[in-house]
Amino acid sequence: MSDDFTIDDMDRAIVEQLRVNGRATNQQIANTLGLTAATVSARIRRMEEADKLRVVAVSDFSAHGYNVLMEVAIEVDGRPASEVAEELAEFPEVFAAHLVTGRYDIDLLVVLRDFSDLPGLLLDKFSKVKGIRSLVPAIAVDVIKYKFDVAPIDARSGA
């Protein structure tokens, strides 16, 4: 698709319906928006082909027994941060790994079933990864906002 792809109000309305119910059929979305199912289907396909939309399932951490959410800031020394991040990302507890600017080189988001898993993760797993100079875990005590539909669709043309 060309770079001049734009999302219009109809596309935004379809995406909003999918955010409310990702399992909604094209016909259900069409009925809600006063469109035809064919129009909804074509719009969704067009956005997917332009890499502007991806419909995915998101599981709930607590529903799967994960009760601890933690951010870990990591400072790297003697090894490329990208290599360290790739190795850390292989651990099943790590659900997001980012190379970042600032004092630390890597930022991880981690989930644990409970606090008793913390020593094993930090002392037995992460400590074996070469290149970690320091790590600073920060446990989430309350989640104020957690949106998994992370890419806001703004009204600017060409966005």
Backbone as CSV, one residue per row, in Angstrom:
resi,resn,N_x,N_y,N_z,CA_x,CA_y,CA_z,C_x,C_y,C_z
1,MET,0.838,-1.187,0.000,0.000,0.000,0.000,0.877,1.242,0.000
2,SER,0.328,2.313,-0.480,1.096,3.549,-0.542,1.156,4.218,0.826
3,ASP,2.120,5.129,0.957,2.298,5.845,2.211,1.208,6.871,2.463
4,ASP,0.385,7.153,1.461,-0.653,8.157,1.645,-1.963,7.566,2.169
5,PHE,-1.917,6.373,2.711,-3.087,5.730,3.306,-3.580,6.574,4.480
6,THR,-4.871,6.846,4.498,-5.435,7.601,5.620,-6.575,6.819,6.250
7,ILE,-6.708,6.998,7.536,-7.805,6.397,8.290,-8.868,7.470,8.424
8,ASP,-10.080,7.155,8.010,-11.146,8.142,8.111,-12.071,7.813,9.294
9,ASP,-13.121,8.609,9.444,-14.038,8.437,10.576,-14.711,7.064,10.570
10,MET,-15.014,6.537,9.403,-15.639,5.217,9.312,-14.672,4.140,9.798
11,ASP,-13.404,4.241,9.370,-12.388,3.289,9.841,-12.255,3.360,11.357
12,ARG,-12.209,4.582,11.891,-12.084,4.754,13.341,-13.270,4.125,14.075
13,ALA,-14.450,4.273,13.523,-15.645,3.690,14.146,-15.578,2.166,14.126
14,ILE,-15.094,1.591,13.043,-14.945,0.127,12.953,-13.925,-0.348,13.977
15,VAL,-12.788,0.342,14.052,-11.753,-0.033,15.025,-12.300,0.063,16.446
16,GLU,-13.067,1.101,16.726,-13.647,1.253,18.066,-14.574,0.090,18.398
17,GLN,-15.350,-0.351,17.430,-16.226,-1.504,17.661,-15.406,-2.766,17.934
18,LEU,-14.290,-2.921,17.229,-13.416,-4.076,17.471,-12.735,-3.981,18.831
19,ARG,-12.454,-2.763,19.292,-11.861,-2.599,20.621,-12.855,-2.998,21.702
20,VAL,-14.121,-2.695,21.477,-15.163,-3.066,22.431,-15.367,-4.577,22.434
21,ASN,-15.374,-5.175,21.236,-15.581,-6.612,21.118,-14.807,-7.118,19.910
22,GLY,-13.619,-7.627,20.163,-12.767,-8.119,19.088,-13.323,-9.337,18.383
23,ARG,-14.353,-9.957,18.951,-14.967,-11.135,18.339,-16.243,-10.787,17.576
24,ALA,-16.559,-9.512,17.498,-17.759,-9.097,16.773,-17.640,-9.483,15.303
25,THR,-18.735,-9.926,14.743,-18.742,-10.257,13.317,-18.853,-8.972,12.509
26,ASN,-18.522,-9.084,11.236,-18.672,-7.923,10.347,-20.125,-7.473,10.319
27,GLN,-21.041,-8.410,10.362,-22.459,-8.063,10.337,-22.862,-7.311,11.605
28,GLN,-22.367,-7.745,12.767,-22.684,-7.045,14.019,-22.149,-5.612,13.990
29,ILE,-20.926,-5.454,13.507,-20.338,-4.116,13.410,-21.150,-3.277,12.425
30,ALA,-21.501,-3.872,11.306,-22.276,-3.163,10.291,-23.615,-2.706,10.857
31,ASN,-24.294,-3.572,11.592,-25.591,-3.214,12.181,-25.447,-2.047,13.144
32,THR,-24.398,-2.059,13.948,-24.178,-0.985,14.921,-23.891,0.346,14.225
33,LEU,-23.157,0.305,13.130,-22.713,1.538,12.469,-23.585,1.952,11.282
34,GLY,-24.582,1.134,10.951,-25.429,1.467,9.817,-24.734,1.275,8.480
35,LEU,-23.885,0.273,8.404,-23.149,-0.035,7.174,-23.552,-1.426,6.694
36,THR,-22.982,-1.846,5.579,-23.166,-3.226,5.137,-21.983,-4.051,5.647
37,ALA,-22.208,-5.347,5.795,-21.130,-6.246,6.231,-19.988,-6.240,5.219
38,ALA,-20.329,-6.120,3.930,-19.293,-6.085,2.888,-18.389,-4.860,3.051
39,THR,-18.997,-3.720,3.404,-18.207,-2.499,3.613,-17.263,-2.676,4.795
40,VAL,-17.798,-3.221,5.891,-16.967,-3.449,7.077,-15.827,-4.395,6.746
41,SER,-16.135,-5.480,6.064,-15.118,-6.458,5.685,-14.038,-5.820,4.814
42,ALA,-14.448,-5.046,3.837,-13.483,-4.399,2.933,-12.615,-3.407,3.689
43,ARG,-13.223,-2.636,4.590,-12.466,-1.645,5.371,-11.450,-2.333,6.272
44,ILE,-11.857,-3.396,6.941,-10.939,-4.125,7.827,-9.786,-4.702,7.008
45,ARG,-10.111,-5.335,5.892,-9.075,-5.927,5.038,-8.108,-4.857,4.537
46,ARG,-8.630,-3.696,4.136,-7.796,-2.594,3.640,-6.839,-2.111,4.729
47,MET,-7.340,-1.960,5.967,-6.474,-1.509,7.068,-5.434,-2.566,7.426
48,GLU,-5.832,-3.838,7.387,-4.873,-4.910,7.680,-3.774,-4.957,6.620
49,GLU,-4.155,-4.853,5.362,-3.172,-4.907,4.273,-2.217,-3.717,4.302
50,ALA,-2.672,-2.593,4.846,-1.827,-1.405,4.960,-1.052,-1.397,6.280
51,ASP,-1.144,-2.474,7.043,-0.500,-2.583,8.362,-0.949,-1.477,9.307
52,LYS,-2.209,-1.105,9.228,-2.789,-0.103,10.120,-3.679,-0.754,11.174
53,LEU,-3.963,-2.041,11.026,-4.845,-2.743,11.949,-4.406,-4.193,12.063
54,ARG,-4.434,-4.676,13.286,-4.199,-6.091,13.544,-5.132,-6.468,14.686
55,VAL,-5.976,-7.437,14.470,-6.901,-7.895,15.502,-6.235,-9.063,16.213
56,VAL,-6.044,-8.918,17.533,-5.376,-9.940,18.328,-6.166,-10.217,19.597
57,ALA,-5.901,-11.358,20.197,-6.489,-11.681,21.494,-5.490,-11.303,22.577
58,VAL,-5.984,-10.777,23.674,-5.133,-10.400,24.799,-5.631,-11.156,26.021
59,SER,-4.744,-11.893,26.659,-5.155,-12.625,27.849,-4.924,-11.765,29.090
60,ASP,-5.689,-12.045,30.102,-5.620,-11.308,31.361,-4.616,-12.002,32.277
61,PHE,-3.629,-11.243,32.760,-2.599,-11.824,33.616,-3.192,-12.532,34.827
62,SER,-4.050,-11.838,35.558,-4.574,-12.412,36.800,-5.443,-13.634,36.533
63,ALA,-6.109,-13.698,35.383,-6.924,-14.865,35.054,-6.062,-16.111,34.879
64,HIS,-4.782,-15.905,34.596,-3.855,-17.025,34.418,-2.955,-17.229,35.640
65,GLY,-3.312,-16.578,36.729,-2.588,-16.796,37.978,-1.376,-15.915,38.191
66,TYR,-1.192,-14.883,37.378,-0.075,-13.967,37.569,-0.561,-12.783,38.398
67,ASN,0.013,-12.632,39.577,-0.456,-11.617,40.515,0.555,-10.524,40.801
68,VAL,1.746,-10.625,40.220,2.789,-9.624,40.444,3.218,-9.069,39.087
69,LEU,3.106,-7.757,38.944,3.566,-7.056,37.751,4.776,-6.233,38.162
70,MET,5.850,-6.328,37.385,7.086,-5.681,37.781,7.805,-5.111,36.562
71,GLU,8.418,-3.959,36.769,9.292,-3.363,35.774,10.718,-3.565,36.279
72,VAL,11.627,-3.910,35.381,13.028,-4.077,35.760,13.874,-3.215,34.824
73,ALA,14.583,-2.245,35.413,15.503,-1.386,34.658,16.888,-2.001,34.755
74,ILE,17.553,-2.143,33.621,18.830,-2.866,33.582,19.902,-2.010,32.934
75,GLU,21.048,-1.975,33.610,22.235,-1.304,33.088,23.175,-2.390,32.577
76,VAL,23.694,-2.198,31.368,24.527,-3.205,30.716,25.970,-2.724,30.649
77,ASP,26.896,-3.685,30.741,28.314,-3.366,30.633,29.034,-4.553,30.002
78,GLY,29.909,-4.283,29.033,30.749,-5.322,28.452,30.090,-6.170,27.383
79,ARG,28.905,-5.827,27.001,28.184,-6.600,25.985,27.115,-5.693,25.383
80,PRO,26.804,-5.837,24.100,25.762,-4.987,23.510,24.416,-5.180,24.216
81,ALA,23.768,-4.073,24.520,22.476,-4.121,25.212,21.454,-4.922,24.418
82,SER,21.529,-4.844,23.099,20.565,-5.583,22.275,20.690,-7.089,22.482
83,GLU,21.921,-7.583,22.636,22.124,-9.014,22.880,21.587,-9.410,24.251
84,VAL,21.848,-8.585,25.245,21.359,-8.864,26.599,19.834,-8.862,26.605
85,ALA,19.238,-7.872,25.949,17.779,-7.777,25.894,17.166,-8.987,25.197
86,GLU,17.777,-9.419,24.109,17.263,-10.597,23.401,17.313,-11.834,24.283
87,GLU,18.390,-11.985,25.055,18.504,-13.139,25.946,17.472,-13.066,27.070
88,LEU,17.305,-11.886,27.646,16.310,-11.715,28.713,14.891,-11.937,28.202
89,ALA,14.633,-11.530,26.974,13.297,-11.675,26.392,12.882,-13.134,26.236
90,GLU,13.833,-14.043,26.276,13.520,-15.466,26.152,12.873,-16.044,27.411
91,PHE,13.027,-15.391,28.545,12.424,-15.907,29.772,10.908,-15.761,29.691
92,PRO,10.166,-16.804,30.054,8.702,-16.732,29.924,8.055,-15.665,30.803
93,GLU,8.699,-15.258,31.868,8.155,-14.235,32.752,8.196,-12.842,32.123
94,VAL,9.068,-12.658,31.137,9.244,-11.360,30.485,8.238,-11.254,29.347
95,PHE,7.323,-10.274,29.438,6.363,-10.111,28.348,6.658,-8.889,27.496
96,ALA,7.617,-8.057,27.907,8.038,-6.934,27.072,9.484,-6.591,27.421
97,ALA,10.280,-6.346,26.405,11.680,-5.948,26.585,11.957,-4.785,25.639
98,HIS,12.500,-3.698,26.196,12.737,-2.493,25.399,14.168,-2.003,25.594
99,LEU,14.809,-1.596,24.518,16.058,-0.853,24.612,15.648,0.598,24.814
100,VAL,16.239,1.263,25.808,15.795,2.609,26.160,16.967,3.568,26.288
101,THR,16.662,4.853,26.292,17.667,5.875,26.534,17.624,6.251,28.005
102,GLY,18.642,6.949,28.456,18.676,7.370,29.855,19.702,6.581,30.633
103,ARG,19.529,6.539,31.926,20.502,5.883,32.803,20.595,4.391,32.532
104,TYR,19.472,3.775,32.246,19.456,2.332,32.018,19.400,2.036,30.533
105,ASP,19.784,0.820,30.181,19.857,0.424,28.781,18.654,-0.405,28.334
106,ILE,18.083,-1.140,29.278,16.982,-2.059,28.980,15.885,-1.853,30.007
107,ASP,14.667,-1.944,29.553,13.514,-1.910,30.439,12.686,-3.155,30.154
108,LEU,12.408,-3.933,31.189,11.604,-5.142,31.042,10.288,-4.986,31.780
109,LEU,9.254,-5.617,31.270,8.010,-5.787,31.999,7.864,-7.277,32.241
110,VAL,7.627,-7.615,33.498,7.674,-8.997,33.952,6.417,-9.314,34.751
111,VAL,5.933,-10.550,34.642,4.847,-11.018,35.502,5.302,-12.260,36.246
112,LEU,4.843,-12.351,37.489,5.136,-13.505,38.339,3.834,-13.989,38.970
113,ARG,3.787,-15.255,39.305,2.584,-15.789,39.960,2.443,-15.199,41.361
114,ASP,3.536,-15.151,42.089,3.504,-14.517,43.415,4.918,-14.106,43.800
115,PHE,5.036,-13.437,44.934,6.330,-12.886,45.362,7.377,-13.953,45.619
116,SER,6.969,-15.168,45.910,7.948,-16.230,46.150,8.739,-16.568,44.884
117,ASP,8.247,-16.170,43.712,8.966,-16.401,42.448,10.063,-15.365,42.192
118,LEU,10.044,-14.274,42.940,10.976,-13.171,42.703,12.445,-13.555,42.885
119,PRO,12.834,-14.201,43.989,14.259,-14.560,44.129,14.758,-15.470,43.011
120,GLY,13.942,-16.428,42.604,14.356,-17.333,41.532,14.582,-16.606,40.219
121,LEU,13.716,-15.650,39.931,13.868,-14.893,38.695,15.123,-14.036,38.719
122,LEU,15.285,-13.263,39.776,16.413,-12.334,39.835,17.741,-13.033,40.119
123,LEU,17.753,-13.961,41.058,19.015,-14.568,41.490,19.420,-15.795,40.680
124,ASP,18.457,-16.557,40.217,18.794,-17.786,39.487,18.770,-17.618,37.971
125,LYS,17.880,-16.780,37.472,17.751,-16.635,36.021,18.487,-15.404,35.499
126,PHE,18.041,-14.210,35.911,18.635,-12.990,35.377,20.121,-12.883,35.704
127,SER,20.535,-13.351,36.862,21.944,-13.222,37.258,22.877,-14.038,36.379
128,LYS,22.349,-14.999,35.665,23.178,-15.829,34.784,23.392,-15.183,33.410
129,VAL,22.688,-14.099,33.132,22.832,-13.423,31.841,24.055,-12.515,31.901
130,LYS,25.023,-12.790,31.052,26.256,-12.002,31.032,25.982,-10.600,30.493
131,GLY,26.649,-9.620,31.094,26.553,-8.246,30.629,25.682,-7.358,31.492
132,ILE,24.983,-7.927,32.468,24.153,-7.100,33.339,25.037,-6.506,34.428
133,ARG,25.106,-5.180,34.430,25.883,-4.489,35.470,25.030,-4.260,36.714
134,SER,23.797,-3.831,36.501,22.875,-3.649,37.631,21.453,-3.788,37.133
135,LEU,20.582,-4.146,38.045,19.163,-4.185,37.724,18.374,-3.632,38.894
136,VAL,17.324,-2.906,38.549,16.490,-2.261,39.560,15.049,-2.697,39.333
137,PRO,14.572,-3.639,40.161,13.183,-4.057,40.018,12.242,-3.063,40.703
138,ALA,11.101,-2.825,40.089,10.081,-1.969,40.672,8.753,-2.708,40.553
139,ILE,8.178,-3.053,41.674,6.929,-3.812,41.701,5.752,-2.854,41.593
140,ALA,4.828,-3.165,40.706,3.620,-2.350,40.562,2.724,-2.619,41.771
141,VAL,2.397,-1.558,42.494,1.515,-1.717,43.657,0.059,-1.453,43.290
142,ASP,-0.165,-0.748,42.188,-1.511,-0.519,41.695,-1.417,-0.168,40.211
143,VAL,-2.320,-0.671,39.415,-2.333,-0.376,37.990,-3.390,0.695,37.748
144,ILE,-2.949,1.871,37.379,-3.840,2.999,37.136,-4.413,2.928,35.725
145,LYS,-3.568,2.607,34.770,-4.017,2.499,33.379,-3.223,1.400,32.705
146,TYR,-3.912,0.514,32.039,-3.265,-0.523,31.244,-4.121,-0.723,30.012
147,LYS,-3.693,-0.137,28.909,-4.439,-0.248,27.665,-3.642,-1.110,26.703
148,PHE,-4.270,-2.131,26.197,-3.585,-2.982,25.255,-3.859,-2.572,23.819
149,ASP,-4.782,-1.631,23.615,-4.990,-1.080,22.271,-4.125,0.172,22.180
150,VAL,-2.825,-0.054,22.165,-1.833,0.976,22.441,-1.672,2.046,21.368
151,ALA,-2.049,1.784,20.156,-1.823,2.772,19.100,-3.065,3.630,18.937
152,PRO,-3.030,4.859,19.473,-4.192,5.723,19.285,-4.308,6.127,17.826
153,ILE,-5.528,6.201,17.357,-5.772,6.634,15.978,-6.214,8.074,16.056
154,ASP,-5.354,8.967,15.579,-5.721,10.386,15.665,-6.410,10.819,14.385
155,ALA,-6.929,12.010,14.405,-7.732,12.524,13.301,-6.903,13.205,12.221
156,ARG,-5.594,13.300,12.406,-4.756,13.956,11.393,-4.749,13.164,10.107
157,SER,-4.815,13.832,9.008,-4.751,13.129,7.732,-3.319,12.693,7.492
158,GLY,-3.177,11.517,6.894,-1.857,10.994,6.582,-1.167,10.406,7.788
159,ALA,-1.849,10.309,8.929,-1.229,9.768,10.144,-1.207,8.271,10.121
